Amino acid sequence: VAAEFDDPPMVAGNICNTNIYDPQEEASHGRVRGMFDEQVAWADEARVDYIIGETLSFHGEALLALDSIRASGRPAAITLTVHQDGLRDGVDVVESCQRLEQAGAAVVGLNCSRGPATIMALTERIRAAVSCHVACLPVPYRTTPEQPTFQSLTDPACDHLPEGRVFPTALDAFVCNRYEMAAFARAAQDAGIRYLGVCCGAGPHHIRAVAEAIGRRPEASRYSPDMSKH
C-alpha cells in the first residue's frame, strides 16, 4: 500500500468478509464477531500498528469488524466493496462510511471488485462526506459503467470460456497497465484521497507505479523502466 498513513512505515493486521454474515440471521452475527475477535487478537498479539477490515459488502458486517478492532485499542481502516448498485443490506455506501467514521474508524473507503474507471466516482462522494482518511484500492482491471466490477466483465472475443465467465480465470485481456494505475493514483491524490493501493490481480509493477505517481520512490524503483535506454 502506498499511503500517507505509513509515515513512518507502519505494519497492519487484516480481517475481511466472512461469507457467512446474514443480515436476517442474528445467530450469524455472533459467529462473525467471534471470528473477527479471534483474528484481531492474533494481530494485537503481534503488536501491529493498525488493523484493516476489508472487502466488506454488508454495512452490518463492517460495523462488527470495526467494533472488534476498536475493542483491541488499535486504529481501524474499514474498506467496503460495492458489487453493483450498493451494499448488500441496502445501506448507501456513502452513508455507511459516514456511520463508520462516527463509530470510530480512522480510515473509510472502498477496495476490490471495481477497477479504476468505476471506483473513483464513488470514492470521491465518500471523500466529500467524511473528514477522516479515505481509502481507494481498485482491482487493476478495465471495468466499465455497463460492467462495473471484474466479476461482471464479459469477453465477446473469446468463445472458450467455462460457463461464459471471464472472472476469475480469464481476466488477462482486461488487465490495466502500470501507466493506467499511475493515472488513477494521481487522480485520487488530486481528489484528496490519500490511502491508496491496488487489490486483487495487482502485480509489483502496479504497486510501484501507484507509489511513484504520488511522489514516493520505493526501493524497487531501481527496477522501473527507463525508456531513454531503449
N, C-alpha and C positions, 0 to 999 in steps of 0.2 A: 504494500500500500504506500503510495506517495501522499503523505498527509501533513498538513500543518500541525496536526495533533502529535507528531512524533519529534518534537524539538525540545529537549534531547530525545534520542531514539527511545521508543517505548516497546514493551512486549505485551501482546494481547492474548487473552483466552477467548474461547469461542463456544457458543451454543447455537443451535439452529432449529428450524421447524422439525416437528416430530412425526408428522403424518398420522398421528392418532388423535389430534385435537378435534373435537366436535362441539361446536357452539351450543348444540341442543342436548348434549350428554354431559351432565355435571360430573359424573364419575371420571370422565376422560380428563377433566381439568386437574384433578388431583394426581392422576398418573403422570401427566405432563409436568406439573410442578415438581413432582418427585424426581423425574429425570433431569430437569434443569438444576435442581438443588444439588444432585449428586455431581453433575459435571462442573457446576460453579465451584463446588468445594474443592475439586481437583485443581482448578485454575487458581483458586485462592491459596491452596497449599503451595503451589508453585510460585506464589508471590508475583503474579502478573501485575502490570500497571493498570490495565482496564480490561473489561470483558465485552465482547461483541455478541449481540443476539441478532442473527441474520436469516435472510430468506424466509421471513415470516409473512404469510399471506392472510392470516386472521388477526384482526386487531386484538381480540381476546387472548390469543396465544402470545402476541407481542407484549401485552401487559403482564402476563405470567412470567415471561422471560425477564422483563425489566424488574419486576418485584423480586425475583430470585437473585438477580445481580446486585440490586440495591441492598438486599439483606446481607451481602458479603462486605459491604462498605466500599466496593470498587466502583469507579465510574463506569457508566454503561453507554455503549453505542448500539442503537437499535435501527436496523435497516429492514424495510418491508419489500416484498415482491408483489408487483401488480401484474397479474396474468392477462386479464382482458379489460373489463370496464372499471374494476375497483377491487377492494379487498373482499375476501370470500364470505365474510359475515356481514357484508353490506355497509360497512363504515367507510366513509370517504377517506381517501388516503391522506389528504391534507389535514382533515380533522383528526385523524389518527395520530399524525405526527405532532399536532398541537397538544393533544392529550398526553402523549408520551413525554413531551418536553415538560408539561405541567407536573407529570408524575415523577420527574427527576432524571430523565435521560440527558446525558451530556452531548450526545450526537443523535440525530434522527435523519432518516433519508431512505434511499432505495438501493437495492442491489439485485442482480441476477435477472433472468428472463428477457429483459428488454435491452436492445442494442443502443448505441449512442444516439441514433436518429429518433428513437421513440421513448427514451428515458428522460431527456433533458427538459422537455416542456413540463412534465410532472414535477421534476426536481426543482425547477425554477418557481413553481407555485408553492412548493414547500418552503423554499428559501424566503419567499415573501411573507410567509405566515408565521415563522418561528424566529426566535432570537438566538438559539443555540447553534453549534456547529451543524452543518448539513452534509450528509454523505451521498455520494453517487458512484456506484460501481457497476457499470453496464457489462453485459457479455459482449465480446468482440465479434459481433455478427451484424450483418446488414439487414436489420429489421425495417419494416415499412408501416405506414399508418394502417394499411389493409391487413398486414400480418405483423402485429406489433411485438411479438415475442419469438424467440428462437424455436419454441415448441410449435408455433403455428406456421412456420415457413414451409412453403411448397416449392418444388422444383419441376416445372413442366418440361425442362430439357432432359430429364432423366426418366427412363421407363423401367428402371431396375430396382426400385426402392421397395423394401419389405413393407407391405401394407400401405404403400404410397407415402410413407413418412420420411421426412428429412431428419427430424430430431429422433434420436440423438447421434446417430452414427453416419449421417451423410450430409453434414453441415459444411463440408470443405468449400463448396462453391460460394459460400456466404461470408467467409472469414474477412474481417476488416484487416487492412494493412497497418503498419506502425504509424503511418502519416495520418490516417483517419483517427487513430486513437490519440495522437498528439493534438489534432484539431479539436477533438472532444475535450481534452484536458484544458486547452486554452479557453474554450467557450465556457466551460464550467468555472474556471478561475475568474473570468470576466463577470460571471453572474454571481460571484460571491460564494461559490461552493468550494470549500477548502479540503474536505476529507474525500480523497479521490483514490480510485483503484480500478481494477478490472476483475470480472468474475469468471464464471465457467468458460473454458476454452482459451484462457489467456496463455500466451507464451511469454518467455522472458523479455523478448523484444517489445511486446505491448506494454509491459510494466515499465520498462526503461524509457520508452517513448513518452509515457504519461509523466514520469518523473522529470525528464529533461524539458518537457513542454512548459512546466511550471517553474523552471529555473533551477532544478536540482541537478547535481552531477554525481550520481551514484558510482561506486567503484566499477560497476560493469560498463560504464560509459566508455571505457577504453576499447570496448568491442563495437561501439556504434560505427556504422558505415561512414566513411569519408569519401564521398563520390568524386572529389577532386583527384583522387588517386587512380581513377578508372579511365 
